[in-house]
Amino acid sequence: MDREILFKVWDKKAKRMSIPFSLFGEFTLMGGVHSWQFESGVEGDQIGRLNDLISLQYTGFRDIKRTKEYPEGQPIFEGDIVETENKAGEKFIDAVKWENDLLGFRIGECHFFDDCKIIGNIFQHKHLLK
C-alpha cells in the first residue's frame, strides 16, 4: 500500500503553523526537533521545545479547492476546520478530529470527507466553530 504520511505542527509558544512535512524529511519526532519551517518562512531550530509543539496528522484526504499549489486539493489535517455536507445534504462546519474508538478521523458526526473545503484551523480560527 502506498500512502502519504504527513504531519504539521502548531507551535503554541510562537503561535505559528508549520508547513506539511514527512517524518523522514525536514523534521523527525523520534530524534527530537532538528528544524522545522513555518508558513511565514521563519525557521526554528530549538531542541527541547517539543512541549510547545502539537503534532497534527494528515487524514489522507484532500479538499475540493484546486489551486496551482494544490492541483489535487489541499491536504486535510487533524485540527483543520472544514465546511461540508451531511448525508441529508445539510451544510455544516466542524473540526477534523481523531477518534480512538473509530481508529479514524471524523468531522462532527460525519465520517466522510467528500466535498470538504478547508476554511481554517482550530488554533487560528476558533471563531468559525459556533
C-alpha positions in Angstrom: 0.0 0.0 0.0 1.4 3.4 -1.0 0.1 6.4 1.0 1.4 9.8 2.1 2.2 10.1 5.8 2.5 13.8 6.5 2.3 16.0 9.6 2.1 19.6 10.5 2.9 21.2 13.9 1.3 24.0 15.8 3.8 25.9 17.8 1.9 27.0 20.9 4.6 29.5 22.0 5.2 31.2 18.7 1.5 30.8 17.6 2.5 29.6 14.1 1.7 26.6 11.9 4.5 24.6 10.2 4.3 23.6 6.6 3.5 19.9 5.9 6.4 17.5 6.3 7.2 13.8 6.2 8.7 12.1 9.2 11.7 11.2 7.0 12.0 14.8 5.7 12.7 18.1 7.4 11.5 17.1 10.9 11.9 13.9 13.0 9.8 13.4 16.1 11.8 10.3 17.2 15.1 12.1 17.1 14.0 15.4 18.6 13.3 18.7 16.8 16.1 19.4 14.4 14.4 22.1 12.3 11.0 23.0 11.0 9.8 25.6 8.7 6.7 27.7 9.3 4.2 29.1 6.7 5.7 32.5 7.2 9.1 31.2 6.1 10.7 31.5 9.5 12.8 28.5 10.5 13.1 27.1 14.0 16.0 25.1 15.4 15.5 24.5 19.2 15.8 21.1 20.6 13.8 20.8 23.8 10.8 22.7 22.7 8.7 19.6 22.0 6.3 20.5 24.8 5.4 23.7 22.8 4.5 21.7 19.7 1.2 20.0 18.8 1.6 17.4 16.0 -1.3 17.2 13.5 -1.6 14.2 11.2 -2.7 14.2 7.5 -6.0 12.4 7.1 -5.2 11.0 3.6 -8.0 13.2 2.1 -7.8 16.4 0.2 -10.3 19.3 0.0 -12.3 20.3 -3.1 -10.3 23.5 -3.9 -7.9 23.2 -6.8 -5.0 25.7 -7.0 -1.6 25.9 -8.6 -0.1 25.0 -5.3 -2.5 22.1 -4.7 -3.8 20.8 -8.1 -5.3 17.7 -6.4 -6.7 19.7 -3.5 -5.2 20.9 -0.2 -4.3 18.1 2.2 -6.8 17.9 5.1 -5.1 17.6 8.5 -6.3 16.8 12.0 -7.3 20.2 13.5 -8.4 21.7 10.2 -11.9 23.4 10.2 -13.9 22.3 7.2 -17.2 23.1 5.6 -19.0 20.1 4.2 -22.5 18.4 4.0 -24.0 15.5 5.9 -25.9 12.7 4.2 -29.1 14.7 4.3 -27.4 17.5 2.3 -27.2 19.9 5.2 -24.1 22.1 5.2 -22.1 22.3 8.4 -18.8 23.5 9.7 -16.7 21.5 12.2 -13.1 20.5 13.1 -11.4 17.3 11.9 -10.6 15.1 14.9 -9.0 11.7 15.5 -11.4 9.3 17.2 -9.7 6.5 19.1 -13.0 4.4 19.2 -13.2 4.5 15.4 -9.5 4.3 14.8 -10.0 7.1 12.2 -10.8 10.8 11.6 -14.2 12.4 11.9 -15.8 15.7 11.2 -18.5 16.2 13.8 -20.9 13.3 13.3 -19.6 12.7 9.8 -17.1 10.1 8.8 -16.9 11.0 5.1 -14.5 13.6 3.7 -16.2 14.0 0.3 -16.7 17.6 -0.8 -14.9 19.2 2.2 -13.5 22.7 1.9 -10.8 23.8 4.4 -11.7 27.2 5.9 -9.3 27.4 8.8 -7.8 25.5 11.8 -8.7 25.2 15.5 -5.7 27.3 16.6 -6.0 30.4 14.4 -9.7 30.4 13.6 -11.7 29.1 16.6 -14.4 31.8 15.9 -15.5 29.7 12.9 -16.8 27.0 15.3 -20.1 28.1 16.7 
